[in-house]
Amino acid sequence: MYAVIMAGGAGKRFWPRSRRKCPKQFLNIVEEDKSMLRLTYDRLKRVTSIDKIFIVAGEPLYEKTLEALPEFPDENYIMEPSGKNTAPCIGLSALFIREKDPEAVMGVFPADHYIRDVGGFVEAVKLGVEVARQENGLVTFGISPTRPATGYGYIQIDKKSKLYEGKAYRVKTFAEKPNYETALKFLESGEFLWNSGMFIWKASTILTAIKNCMPELYDSLMKIQEVINRPEYEKVLKEEWQGIHPESIDYGVMEKARNVYVIKGDFNWSDVGSWDSVYDLKEKDSEGNIRLGKSVCVDTKGCYIFSEKLLIATAGVEDLVIIQSSDSILVTKRGESEKVKQIVEQLEKAGKVKYL
């Protein structure tokens, strides 16, 4: 199996630690000695060889990637001229992999997910490869929900289509992030899984699906394919990329395709989507606090506190996220950290580039 790591995200919800030059995937957020990218890379080395692992991201992150993963073969870095969401990114990757092996199976994995049960992940990936080969389908991974989460998309399984001893199913439909009442109904029905955003398929199968569901993107990809390994590649790539419409693979392909299967992943998984997610994942002290760096806390409960350099002192507060980076301090309520992205957007509009 070939593995593609999508590592071009900006990580806006993890400001002020996540910046343009060093976004979330390069930070030691969940484990203090390993970045999110390193954790993903090491996980994939359990299912394939280094020469079959590719990373897709923009040119500004190229040097940072090689610095973070010294053993990574730089010829496996696929540069996208700009972020266009996951469908163009995946389509471009499929071109390179099909060029190497027309029958290749490829997995697609975000760089910033956290999985504790690596053994369970490995077993699920092996099954995904088998389903992709045997059924010639598009395979995604669904996570058994533990609560009525409103921050995840959902996958509805066709219970009548049990495959591989009940570890795989045909997909009935995809659902966008629901409100709480709908999420509760999903949970109670037993028919829905969290959409993990990880996929496995033949490179040829996903390109055919893009042709059927996103013909304009497919046309651009075919023009790019014609010049792979030729001197004019970069010029054609940039020209075609400018006209490509940003779209997610879920909306552009998965929700429209018919040959879609889901592997029921019972391994512990988090998309680590916000500071609240990090708080949920990490071990707390007796007061429910997570304290990293220098801090003094009096009558402080349920807080996530990170200091890069300064001493952070708190008294009489509860359920806060406090993050100090080199030039900025974030203070937000736990449960509200999704709004950090809006802060970054305001900074962008105001042209305050030095804080980005």
N, C-alpha and C positions, 0 to 999 in steps of 0.2 A: 504493500500500500504506500502511496505517496501521501504526504500530509502537508497541508497549507495552513500556515498561521497568519491570520489577519491581524496586523499590528499597526495599522495606520490611524487608530482612534486618537482623539484629542483629550479624552478623559476630563471633560469640563466639570463634571460633578465632584472631582477630587481637587479642585482648586482650594487653597493656594499651593499645595504641594505639587500638583500636576500642572506643568507648563508646556508651552509649545515645543521647547527644546528638550524637555524631559517629561513626556506625558505619563499617565498612570501606569502603563504596562512596564515601564522601566523603574518603577518605585517598589520598595520593599514594604508593601502595605499590610499584607496578611501575615507573612512570615518575615521576621526581622533580618534574616540573612540571605533571602532570595527575592528577586524581583518577580512580578507576575509573569513576565515574558520567560524568565529562566524556569519557573515552575512549569509553565506550559511546554516549553522545549524539552525539559527532562522527562515529562510525562509521555510525550510523543516518542522519545527514544526507546520507550518500553514496547512500542508497537511497530516501529520501523527503523531503518538505518538513517544515519545522519545525512547521507547523500540523497535521501528521498524526502527530506524535510525542506520546504520552501517557506519563505516569509514574504508577505506582500505589504508594502508601506510606501510612503513618499520618500523622495530624495533627501529631505532634511533629516530623516531618521536613519539613514544608511550607516553613517559612522557610529552613531549611538548603538545601533544593533550589533555591529561587529565588536564594539567595545564590551557590550553586555554578554555576548556569546562568542568568545574567542575561537572556539572550535567550529563555528558555523561556516560552511563553504560559501564565500561571498557570491559565487556565480549562481547560487540559489536564491538570491535576493531579487524579487520581482518589483520593479519600481512602477508605481502608478503616479501619473503627473499631478493628480489632485484627488482628494477624497470624493468618491461618487456613490457612497453607500456600498452594500455588499454584493449586489448583482453584477455590476461591472468588474469589481475586484475578483470575484469568483470566476467570471467568464474569462478574464485575462489569464488567470492562473491555469484554468483548464486548457487553454491553448498551448501553454508551455509544456504541460504534463502530457497531453496527447501527442505533442511533437516528439517526446521522448519514447512514449509507448502508447500506441493506438488503443490498446486494451486496458490501459491503466485504471485502477481504482484509486480515487483520491478522497481523502477526508479533509474537511474544512473546520478549523477551530479558532475561535477568538483568542487573542493573546492574554486576556485579562480575566479569565474565569478561574475559580478556585475549586479543586476537587480533592477532598481528603482521602477518599477510598480509591487510590490509584489502581489497585488490583481489580476492583469492580469496573472501573473505567476501561481498563485493558480488555477485559472479557466482553464488555459491551461493544467495543470497537471491532474486535474479532468477529463478532456476530454480524455487525453492520457490514463488514466487508463481504461476508458470505451472502447476506441478503442482496447487497448491491450486485453481486456477480450472478447469483442464481435467478433473481427476479428481474434483473435489468431495470431496477427502479431507483427512485430518489429516496434516500434513507435519512431520517432525522432522528434525534434523540429526545425522548420525553422523560421528564423527571416526575416521579410520583409526588403529588402535592401534599404538603404537611399542614397547610393552613390556607385560608381563602385569600391568597395574595393578589393584590390589585396591580402590582408592578411588573407582572410577567404576562406574555401572551400564552394562550392555551392551545392544546391539540386534542381534538375529540377522536377517540379511537373507535373503530368498528369492532365491537366485541365478538361478532360472529366470525371474524376473520383471524382467529388465533393461528399464529404461525410459530414454528420453532419452539414448540412446547410452551406457548403462551408468553414468550419473551419478545415477540414482534407482532405487529398488527398492521392492517391497512388503515390509512388515515381517512376519517370521515370528513372532517373540516378543521380549519384553523380559526381561532377566535382572537381578536385584539385584546389588549389589556382591559379587563372588565371593571365595573364598579363592585363594591363590596358584596352587595346582594347577589349579583350574578356570579361572582367568584364563589360564594357560598353554595349556590346551586350546582356549580361545576363540581365542587368538592364532594357534595353529597351524592351526586349521580354516579360517581365511580367511573365515569367514561372519559375524564379529562386529565391530561398531563401538562405540566409546565413545559413550554417551548424553550429548549436550551440554546438554540441557535448554533448547534453543531450538526454537521452533515457528512454523509458518505455516499458516493456514487461513482460510476465510471465517468471519466472525463468526457467521453463521447456522449454519454447519456445526458449530462447536464447541458452540454452544448446543443443537443437536439431539443431539449426542453426550452432553452433560451430561444432557439429558432422558432418554436411553436408559440411561445407565450410573449416573447419580447423581440419581435422581428427587427426592429430598428437597431437595438443593441447588437443583435446577431450580425447584421450587415457590417457594422463597424468592426466587430471582432474578426470577421472574415478578411477585411482589408488589412487589419493588423497582422493576421496570421500569414498573409502573403509575403510579408517583409521580415518575419522573424529570422534572426541571424544574418540579416543583410544590412549594409551601411545606412540605408534610409529608414531603418526601424524607428529610431527615436523621433524623427521628423513626422512620420506617418502616425505614430502613437499619439503624439501631442495634438496633431490636427484632428484625429478621430475622437480623442478623449474630450476635446472642447465641446463637441456636439452631443456627447452622451448624456442622457437624462439620469440624474441620481435616483436610484431605486433599490429597495431591499430585495434580497432573494426570496424572502417570505411572500411579500406582496407581488413581486414581479413574476415568480415562477411557482412556488410551492402551493399557494392558494388556488392556482389555476390548473396545475397538472393533475393527472389521474393516477399515475403509477407511483404513488407516494406511500412509504412505509415508515413506521415509527418503532424504534427499539425502546423498550421500557427500561430506562436506566434507574436502578435502585441505589446507585452510588450517591454519596453526599455531594451536593453541587451548589454553587452560588455564582451568579454572574457578577458579584461584587460591584453592584451598580451605584453605590453611594456610601458616604461615611456611616450611615445607619447599618448597611450590610456588614461593614468591617466591625462595628461594635457587636453585632450578633455573632460574628465568627470567632472573636478573640476572647481569651480567658479574662474574667473580671476579678477584682479584689473583693474583700468582704462587704464593701459599700456599693458594689456594682460598678466601680470605676475601672477604666483602662487608662493608665498613665504612662506615657512614653516621653522620655526627656526629663528636664528639670521641672518639678512642680511641688507646691505646698498646698494641701487641701484641708479645709476645716468645714465640717458639717456639709460635705459634698457627696452627692449620691447619683449613681447612674450616668456618669459623664465619660466622654471619650476626650482625653487631653493629650495632645502631641505638641512637643516643643522641639524645634530644631536647634535653638540656641539660648533663648531667653528663659528666665524663670517665670512660670505661670502660677499665680496664686489665686485660689478660689475660696469663697466662704459663703455658706448658706445658699447654695444653688443645687439644682437637680436637673438631670436629663438634658445636658448641654453637650454640644460638640465644639471643642475649642482647638483650632489648629494654628500653630505659629510657624511660618516659613521665613525665608531670609528677609523679605521686605513687607510681609502682609500677615494679618491675623484674621481668622474667620471665627465668628461666634454664631451658632445657630442652635435651635432646639433640636433634640433628637426627634426623629419623625418628620422633620422639615428639611433634611439635608438635600433632597432632590432639587430644591430651589437654588442651590449653589450654582447650577448651570446658568440661571438667570443673572447672577452676579457677573459671571464671565461675559455674558452677552452684553450687559451694560458697559463693562469695561471696553469691549470691542467697539461698541457704538461711540463711546467717548474718546476713542483713539489712544487709550492709556496702555500702549503696547508694552511698556517696561514691566507691567504687572501680569502680562500674559506669557 
